[in-house]
Amino acid sequence: MRHIVFIVALWLGTLGAPVAAQRVLTLEQTIDLATDSALEAFKNENLYLSGYWEYRSYRANRLPSVTLDLTPANYNRGFVSRYDSETDMDFYGLQRSYSASGALTIQQNLDILGGTFFVQSGLQYLRYMGDYASNQFSAVPVSIGYQQDLLGYNPFKWEKKIEPLKYEKVKKEFLYNTEQIAEQATSYFFALAMAQADYDLAVKNKLAADTLYAIGQRKFEITSITNDELYTLELEKVNAYNTLRSAELELKRAMFSLVTYLNLDPDTELRLTLPTRTHAYQLTAEEALLMARENNPTYLQTRQDILEAERDLDKTRRESMFQASFSASVGFNQAASNFRDAYRDPLRQDMVALSISIPILDWGVRKGKYRMAKNNLSVIEISSRQSEVAVEQSVVMAVNDFNLQQELILSAEYALELAESAYAKTMTRFIEGNTDMNTLTLASNRKDEANKNYISALENYWLSYYQIRRLTLYDFVKGLSISHEFDQELEAF
């Protein structure tokens, strides 16, 4: 009876013994660490910031810009051609000159028309040195103008359609990748959880095998068991040791994988706390598809691809026609030998220009480019539809899998309860001497197997849960769009 009590104490106490310097993590804490500190999270964040600043640049380009262009010094020394009126001949003479200029321009792009409105003020200074020395200032106090292509491609109109869509796609790709990180962290979490369960079982079996072998040796000394039975106990001890070493190696691998993924100190030891499942609820494919079409970045990518192909088609179509551009400005200017007079009594300055380019013969180059752009649009439309269908199929399969996993985890929970109850009763009968060691071992193995099946069911449940979140970017537990939550956090920040 003393040996039995010793074995029971080992079996009950081994798994519950605390281990020093271990960090306890739940699944939620693991995911928080992964989405905050994992290398994939840093990469994901920088991809988002790149798209964010690209969108900010687009928005800034829609606002008036102020530019100061300066040429503070321009010195020239060389022979130039001059005309001599007395001899009616041209001759080359040495000339030295110094010039400087500056212009301040305020510019505003107009999305609707595709042109540019500008206000400009400028000053130029020119000094000739040598035999024909002179100074001259040329000032344009103010000039107002507008320029644009009359029939050409309007990039501003297409930017207005595409750039906001690109930013929305970048934002949802960030959220999509974040959910993917959560999914990957969940996989690493349960890999370690299973390795820990296997290791704990191996430790328990190793201690039990050592104890049984020690008891067997004592019984062999008093001829209570045969030599073959003692060899069997010794073999069980060796096998338990080998199993423990294998489980220990697998535990270290799983530990290293999770610690590395979370970007923690390599010496960190983790002990995981298994999660429970969320409240049971049934999803419908229609509900999930609706959220996916609204939030999944694949749909935004296909819309962007189609818009960019339509933009290229519009550009090649317009470039295949004749080109016409128009520019006009009105202002004042003056020239004088000193700075003050250059701004005195400025004269009216008007400039109007109309240019036309008509293709006559290009051997079908423009027509070929147009047909290529048109065919490219057709290909992209088909490819986009294929991508959308693939996402829809993934969503439907993920919904079916999630609903099935809820049933399987209920079954696994019930099986674990039965196995634990059966083990507890068998343990009581074993302590009372009403059953043998083999029956207790069988009950223990069934309990351990049920526990492993439960961990596996938990893993499949949570992986399917985060897969649904990733594909739809929607939290069905809270009933909120993940993208909407992200926008609220940005506004609060």
Helices and strands as residue ranges (DSSP letters): H 2-13, E 22-26, H 27-37, H 39-61, E 65-84, E 89-109, E 116-129, E 134-149, H 155-221, H 227-261, E 269-273, H 285-295, H 297-319, E 323-336, H 339-342, E 347-357, H 365-432, H 437-472, E 474-475, E 480-481, H 482-492
